[in-house]
Amino acid sequence: MNQKGVIHLALPLILLLFVAVLTFVVLIYFGIIKNPLKTLTVPGVKKEPTVSLQNQYQNPFDKSTQYVNPFASYKNPFDALKK
């Protein structure tokens, strides 16, 4: 069986793939394109938050001008059935 044709097809494809990867690496190195591999997340690795977390929240708005829920005093008729 003659496998000469397979080698003649495989070598140019390998060289083409190598040139494509090399071009991609050079474009990333010179900053022409952003590295897409930096945005990948690895499962199981937790990133620390970059924003400081606050323990307490204080409402900065005036209480008299805030929205009032019109249904706050609404009585559900089905609550009487629960007793």
C-alpha positions in Angstrom: 0.0 0.0 0.0 1.4 3.4 -1.0 1.1 6.0 1.8 3.1 8.7 0.0 -0.1 10.6 -0.8 -1.1 10.8 2.8 2.3 12.3 3.9 2.1 14.8 1.0 -1.3 16.0 2.3 -0.4 15.9 6.0 2.8 18.0 5.9 1.2 21.1 4.2 -1.7 20.9 6.6 0.6 20.8 9.6 2.7 23.7 8.2 -0.5 25.7 7.5 -1.7 25.1 11.0 1.7 26.1 12.4 1.7 29.3 10.4 -1.8 30.1 11.6 -1.0 29.6 15.2 2.3 31.6 14.9 0.4 34.5 13.2 -2.2 34.4 16.0 0.5 34.5 18.7 2.3 37.4 17.0 -0.9 39.4 16.7 -1.6 38.9 20.4 2.0 39.8 21.3 1.9 43.1 19.5 -1.5 44.0 20.9 -3.3 44.0 17.6 -5.9 41.6 19.0 -6.9 41.0 22.6 -5.9 37.6 24.1 -9.2 35.6 24.2 -7.7 33.0 26.6 -7.5 35.6 29.4 -11.3 35.7 29.7 -11.7 32.0 30.2 -12.7 30.9 33.6 -11.5 27.7 35.1 -14.2 25.8 37.0 -13.3 25.4 40.7 -11.1 28.5 40.9 -12.8 31.3 42.7 -11.8 34.9 41.9 -11.7 37.4 44.7 -14.0 40.3 44.4 -12.4 43.5 43.2 -15.0 45.7 44.9 -15.0 46.2 48.6 -18.1 44.8 50.1 -20.1 46.8 52.7 -21.7 45.4 55.7 -24.3 48.1 56.0 -26.5 50.0 53.6 -27.8 53.5 54.5 -30.6 54.9 52.4 -29.4 58.3 51.0 -32.9 59.4 50.1 -35.4 61.4 52.1 -38.1 59.1 53.6 -40.9 61.6 53.1 -40.4 61.6 49.3 -40.1 57.8 48.9 -42.6 55.6 47.1 -45.4 54.3 49.4 -46.8 50.9 48.6 -50.6 51.3 48.2 -51.1 47.6 49.0 -49.2 47.7 52.3 -52.5 47.9 54.3 -54.3 45.4 52.0 -56.0 42.6 53.8 -56.0 39.3 52.1 -59.5 37.7 52.5 -57.9 34.2 52.4 -56.0 35.0 55.6 -59.3 34.8 57.5 -59.7 31.2 56.4 -56.4 30.1 57.8 -57.6 30.7 61.4 
